[in-house]
């Protein structure tokens, strides 16, 4: 588990394949069971790219980790993150249920805390021993999946019937364990304690704070109200997509690697964009907000990264425009919206290829405003402390100029219509209606 997550780190060389424009994505995944398991490096590439060269690069990366070992710093950072994420999952009923099922049914443990203690005991030597034993390129199975048109439409038949099943053929009732009986007898519905503190900072930012003690975590969730269809200048379609991907390259203070290292030091998860978030342990709340604000308000937007993301986005969009799902959806939108409606604007490889880094910077400056932003803080934190921290790192954020339009115009009622979208690779049926607004 620790080895797989270390190889999948945003600081790792597999992720760098995408960050440097050599692939659309890159990483590592796997599943570990008591007596068996599997792991695999993965990367996505655009149609027409030399897949053999990419496979060679991936194998070289894996061989490098086996030869030189995973660094002690990355191993410790991965362990901190896994311990923190175990705490974050306590905020989700589904996540907590999955954790308990994994620990009891799969790992044979007595508690999810056993998993955390096991992670803490993993050493650098353990990780590198497992890497040398199992990451063997000579015996690895290489799978390259590339779509090809058959020349004939293929109708979808839904999930396959029959096939392999791991469900037991005979089941029987079993008694509940003692801890489950205690939790369910009697089953009490907790009293709601939702009573958020709502304030508006002088710069117009709306702040909502809800203290909770269900887990030892704090979550920050934000949204910048925006409509790229209205705010991106004509001919600059795709600027919002490129900006969204460029946030991963750090801030003007911390480059991509340094920014991820800073997050790893506190075991935090952060995501910037028009929808942004932070998951962090209470003791590191202030540092986490500092990093999030720095990334959101002062993104690095490096030239080399812009070129890599621009190429990657153009390649991804070229494929998307040809997909049956996108084409049928596009036809549906054209049937229910007027010809010049902003909803019908779309990015193409040409509009993306014509963008400059200045176009992306300009969009960030105009679209990201405190007076269009709402931040929600929820978790093990007092309203006073949460507000003080948010004010410290977001109060200097100021809006310039009038607010942009972020509400789409009303549309007339559409007429009933039927459109056939020809596609040689798949039959895709879509029917629906959109209520008119006005």
C-alpha positions in Angstrom: 0.0 0.0 0.0 2.7 2.5 1.0 4.8 1.5 -2.1 1.9 1.9 -4.5 0.9 5.3 -3.1 4.5 6.5 -3.1 4.8 5.6 -6.8 1.5 7.4 -7.5 2.6 10.6 -5.7 2.3 13.9 -7.5 6.0 14.3 -6.6 6.8 11.0 -8.4 8.2 10.4 -11.9 5.1 8.6 -13.2 2.9 11.7 -12.5 5.6 13.8 -14.1 5.0 12.1 -17.5 1.7 14.1 -17.6 3.1 17.2 -15.9 5.8 17.5 -18.5 3.5 16.9 -21.4 4.8 13.4 -22.3 1.4 11.7 -21.6 -2.2 12.7 -20.8 -1.9 11.1 -17.4 0.4 8.9 -15.4 0.4 7.1 -12.1 0.4 3.8 -10.2 -2.4 1.7 -8.8 -2.9 -1.6 -7.2 -4.8 -3.9 -4.8 -3.1 -5.8 -1.9 -4.9 -8.8 -0.4 -3.7 -11.2 2.4 -2.3 -13.8 0.0 -2.3 -12.1 -3.3 -2.3 -8.7 -5.0 -1.4 -6.8 -8.1 0.0 -3.4 -9.0 0.4 -1.6 -12.2 1.9 1.6 -13.6 -0.5 3.4 -16.0 -0.4 6.2 -18.5 -2.8 7.6 -21.1 -1.7 8.9 -24.4 -3.4 10.5 -27.4 -4.3 8.5 -30.5 -1.3 8.5 -32.8 1.4 8.9 -30.2 4.2 6.3 -30.1 3.0 4.0 -27.4 6.2 1.9 -27.5 8.3 5.0 -26.5 5.9 5.7 -23.6 6.1 2.1 -22.4 9.9 2.3 -22.5 9.8 5.5 -20.4 7.5 3.9 -17.8 9.7 0.8 -17.5 12.7 3.0 -17.1 11.0 4.9 -14.3 10.1 1.6 -12.5 13.6 0.3 -13.0 15.0 3.5 -11.5 12.9 3.1 -8.3 14.0 -0.5 -8.0 17.7 0.4 -8.5 17.9 3.6 -6.4 15.0 2.9 -4.1 12.1 5.1 -3.0 13.5 8.0 -1.0 13.0 8.1 2.8 11.4 11.5 2.5 8.7 10.3 0.1 8.0 7.1 2.1 7.4 9.2 5.3 5.3 11.7 3.4 3.2 8.9 2.0 2.7 7.4 5.4 1.6 10.8 6.8 -0.8 11.2 4.0 -2.3 7.7 4.4 -2.8 8.2 8.1 -4.4 11.6 7.5 -6.7 10.2 4.8 -7.9 7.4 7.1 -9.0 10.2 9.4 -10.7 12.1 6.5 -12.7 9.0 5.6 -14.3 9.1 9.0 -16.4 12.1 7.7 -18.2 9.9 5.2 -20.6 7.1 6.1 -19.8 5.3 2.9 -16.1 5.8 3.4 -16.2 4.6 6.9 -18.3 1.5 6.0 -15.7 0.7 3.2 -12.9 1.1 5.7 -14.4 -1.3 8.2 -15.3 -3.8 5.5 -11.7 -3.7 4.1 -10.2 -4.0 7.6 -12.4 -6.9 8.8 -13.3 -8.8 5.7 -10.2 -8.4 3.6 -7.3 -7.7 5.9 -8.5 -9.9 8.7 -8.0 -7.1 11.3 -10.2 -6.3 14.3 -10.4 -2.5 13.8 -9.6 0.2 11.2 -7.1 1.5 13.8 -5.1 -1.7 13.2 -4.5 -0.6 9.6 -3.3 2.8 10.7 -0.8 1.2 13.2 0.4 -1.1 10.5 1.1 1.8 8.1 3.0 3.6 10.9 5.3 0.6 11.3 6.3 0.4 7.6 10.0 1.4 7.1 11.9 2.6 4.0 13.6 -0.8 4.0 10.2 -2.6 3.8 9.1 -0.5 0.9 12.3 -1.0 -1.1 12.4 -4.7 -0.3 8.9 -5.1 -1.8 9.9 -3.0 -4.8 12.9 -5.2 -5.6 10.8 -8.4 -5.1 7.8 -7.5 -7.2 8.6 -4.6 -9.6 10.3 -6.8 -12.2 10.0 -5.4 -15.7 11.1 -8.7 -17.3 8.0 -10.5 -16.0 5.5 -7.6 -16.2 2.5 -7.8 -18.4 2.2 -4.9 -20.8 -1.3 -3.9 -22.0 -1.8 -1.2 -24.7 -5.4 -0.3 -25.3 -6.1 1.8 -28.4 -9.6 2.4 -29.9 -10.2 1.4 -33.4 -13.3 1.9 -35.6 -14.7 -1.4 -36.8 -16.7 0.3 -39.6 -19.9 -0.9 -38.1 -22.0 0.4 -35.3 -22.1 -1.6 -32.1 -25.2 -1.4 -30.0 -24.7 -1.3 -26.3 -26.3 -4.2 -24.4 -25.6 -2.9 -20.9 -23.8 -5.0 -18.3 -22.7 -8.4 -19.4 -24.9 -11.2 -18.3 -23.4 -14.4 -16.9 -19.6 -14.5 -16.5 -17.6 -14.8 -13.4 -19.1 -14.3 -10.0 -17.5 -14.3 -6.5 -20.8 -14.3 -4.7 -21.2 -17.3 -2.4 -23.7 -20.0 -3.6 -25.0 -20.6 -0.1 -25.5 -18.0 2.6 -26.6 -18.2 6.2 -27.4 -15.8 8.9 -24.6 -14.9 11.3 -24.8 -13.1 14.7 -23.8 -9.5 14.9 -20.5 -8.8 16.7 -20.7 -7.2 20.1 -19.7 -3.8 18.9 -22.5 -3.8 16.3 -25.1 -4.9 18.8 -24.1 -2.1 21.1 -24.4 0.5 18.3 -27.8 -0.8 17.2 -29.5 -1.4 20.5 -31.2 0.9 20.6 -30.6 2.8 17.4 -30.8 6.5 18.2 -31.2 9.3 15.7 -28.7 12.0 16.7 -30.0 15.5 17.4 -29.0 18.0 14.7 -26.3 20.4 15.8 -26.1 22.4 12.5 -26.0 26.0 13.4 -23.4 27.7 11.1 -21.8 31.0 11.6 -22.3 33.2 8.5 -20.3 36.4 7.9 -19.2 38.5 4.9 -15.7 39.8 5.0 -15.0 43.4 4.0 -13.8 42.3 0.5 -17.1 40.6 -0.2 -16.1 37.0 0.5 -18.9 35.0 2.2 -17.7 32.8 5.0 -19.7 29.9 6.5 -18.3 28.0 9.6 -19.8 24.9 11.1 -17.9 23.3 14.0 -18.1 19.4 14.0 -16.3 16.8 16.2 -17.1 13.6 14.3 -13.5 13.3 13.3 -10.2 15.0 14.0 -10.2 16.9 10.7 -11.1 20.3 9.2 -12.5 20.7 5.7 -12.5 23.9 3.6 -14.7 24.0 0.6 -15.0 27.0 -1.7 -16.7 28.1 -4.9 -16.1 31.1 -7.1 -19.3 31.9 -8.9 -18.5 31.9 -12.6 -19.7 31.1 -16.1 -16.9 30.4 -18.5 -19.5 30.5 -21.4 -20.0 34.2 -20.5 -16.6 35.2 -19.1 -14.1 33.7 -21.6 -13.5 36.2 -24.5 -14.6 35.1 -27.9 -12.0 33.0 -29.7 -10.4 32.1 -26.3 -12.5 29.1 -25.6 -10.5 26.6 -23.5 -8.7 29.2 -21.4 -10.7 28.1 -18.3 -9.7 24.4 -18.9 -6.0 25.2 -19.2 -6.1 27.4 -16.1 -7.8 24.6 -14.1 -5.0 22.2 -14.9 -2.3 24.8 -14.3 -3.2 25.2 -10.6 -1.4 21.8 -10.0 1.9 23.5 -10.8 2.1 25.4 -7.6 2.3 29.1 -6.7 4.6 32.0 -7.4 6.3 31.1 -4.1 6.4 27.3 -4.4 6.8 25.4 -7.7 5.0 22.1 -8.4 7.3 19.8 -6.4 7.8 22.3 -3.5 4.1 22.9 -3.2 3.3 19.1 -3.1 6.1 18.7 -0.5 4.6 21.4 1.6 1.2 19.6 1.5 2.9 16.3 2.2 4.5 17.7 5.3 1.1 18.2 6.9 -0.7 15.3 5.2 -3.2 17.6 3.6 -5.2 17.4 0.4 -5.8 20.6 -1.5 -7.4 21.4 -4.9 -7.6 24.9 -6.5 -9.9 26.1 -9.2 -13.3 27.8 -9.3 -14.3 24.9 -7.0 -11.5 24.6 -4.4 -11.0 22.5 -1.3 -8.7 21.6 1.6 -8.7 18.6 3.9 -6.3 18.9 6.8 -5.8 17.9 10.4 -6.7 20.6 13.0 -3.2 21.4 14.2 -2.2 22.2 10.6 -5.3 24.1 9.6 -3.6 27.5 9.4 -0.7 26.2 7.3 -3.2 24.3 5.0 -5.2 27.5 4.4 -2.0 29.5 3.8 -1.0 27.0 1.0 -4.5 26.9 -0.5 -4.8 30.7 -0.6 -1.3 31.0 -2.1 -2.1 28.5 -4.9 -5.6 30.0 -5.6 -4.6 33.6 -5.6 -1.1 33.4 -6.9 -0.8 30.4 -9.2 2.6 29.9 -10.7 1.4 29.6 -14.3 4.9 28.7 -15.7 5.5 29.0 -19.4 6.8 25.4 -19.8 3.8 24.0 -18.0 1.5 26.1 -20.0 2.8 24.6 -23.2 2.6 21.1 -21.9 -1.0 21.6 -20.6 -2.0 23.4 -23.8 -0.8 20.4 -25.9 -2.4 17.9 -23.6 -5.7 19.7 -23.5 -5.8 20.1 -27.3 -5.2 16.4 -27.7 -7.9 15.5 -25.2 -10.4 17.9 -26.7 -9.7 16.5 -30.2 -10.7 13.0 -28.9 -13.7 14.3 -27.0 -15.2 16.1 -30.0 -15.2 12.7 -31.9 -16.8 10.7 -29.1 -20.4 9.5 -29.5 -21.4 10.6 -26.1 -20.1 14.2 -26.6 -21.6 14.4 -30.2 -25.0 13.2 -29.1 -24.9 15.6 -26.1 -23.9 18.4 -28.3 -26.8 17.7 -30.7 -29.2 17.7 -27.8 -28.0 21.1 -26.6 -28.3 22.6 -30.1 -31.9 21.3 -30.2 -33.0 23.0 -27.0 -30.9 26.3 -27.1 -31.0 29.2 -29.6 -28.2 29.3 -32.2 -26.2 32.1 -30.4 -26.8 30.9 -26.9 -23.5 31.0 -24.8 -24.2 27.4 -23.7 -23.3 26.3 -27.3 -19.7 27.7 -27.1 -17.1 25.0 -27.2 -13.4 24.7 -27.1 -11.6 23.1 -30.1 -8.0 22.2 -30.8 -7.7 25.4 -32.8 -9.0 27.7 -30.1 -6.8 26.0 -27.5 -3.8 26.1 -29.8 -4.2 29.8 -30.4 -4.2 30.7 -26.7 -1.3 32.5 -25.0 -0.2 32.4 -21.4 -1.3 36.0 -21.1 -4.9 34.9 -22.1 -4.9 32.5 -19.2 -3.5 35.0 -16.7 -6.1 37.5 -17.8 -8.9 35.1 -17.3 -7.7 34.3 -13.8 -7.5 38.0 -12.9 -11.0 38.7 -14.1 -12.9 35.5 -13.1 -11.5 35.0 -9.6 -13.0 37.6 -7.3 -13.7 37.6 -3.5 -17.1 39.1 -4.0 -18.1 36.1 -6.0 -16.6 33.6 -3.6 -18.1 31.5 -0.8 -16.0 29.5 1.6 -17.3 26.9 4.0 -15.2 25.7 6.9 -16.4 22.6 8.7 -14.8 20.4 11.3 -12.9 20.4 14.5 -12.3 24.2 14.7 -14.0 27.1 16.5 -15.7 29.9 14.5 -13.3 32.4 16.0 -10.2 30.5 15.0 -11.5 29.7 11.5 -12.5 33.2 10.8 -9.1 34.6 12.0 -7.2 32.2 9.7 -9.4 32.8 6.7 -9.1 36.6 7.2 -5.4 36.3 7.5 -4.9 34.7 4.1 -7.9 35.9 2.1 -8.6 39.4 3.4 -6.0 41.0 1.1 -7.7 39.5 -1.9 -9.4 42.5 -3.7 -11.8 42.7 -6.7 -11.2 45.2 -9.4 -13.8 46.5 -11.9 -17.5 45.6 -12.1 -18.7 42.1 -11.4 -18.9 40.0 -14.5 -22.2 38.5 -15.7 -22.5 35.0 -14.3 -26.2 34.2 -15.1 -27.1 32.8 -18.4 -29.9 34.6 -20.4 -33.4 33.1 -20.5 -34.2 30.9 -23.5 -37.4 30.4 -25.4 -39.3 27.1 -25.4 -37.7 24.6 -27.8 -39.7 22.7 -30.4 -39.9 18.9 -30.4 -37.3 17.5 -32.8 -35.5 14.2 -33.7 -31.9 14.2 -34.9 -29.8 11.3 -36.0 -26.1 11.6 -35.1 -24.3 9.2 -37.4 -21.3 7.4 -35.8 -19.4 4.4 -37.2 -18.3 3.1 -33.8 -21.3 3.0 -31.6 -25.1 3.4 -31.4 -26.0 6.0 -28.7 -29.6 6.8 -28.0 -30.5 10.0 -26.2 -33.9 11.5 -25.5 -34.9 14.3 -23.1 -36.1 17.8 -22.6 -34.9 20.9 -20.9 -37.3 23.3 -19.1 -37.3 26.8 -20.4 -36.2 29.6 -18.1 -37.4 33.2 -18.3 
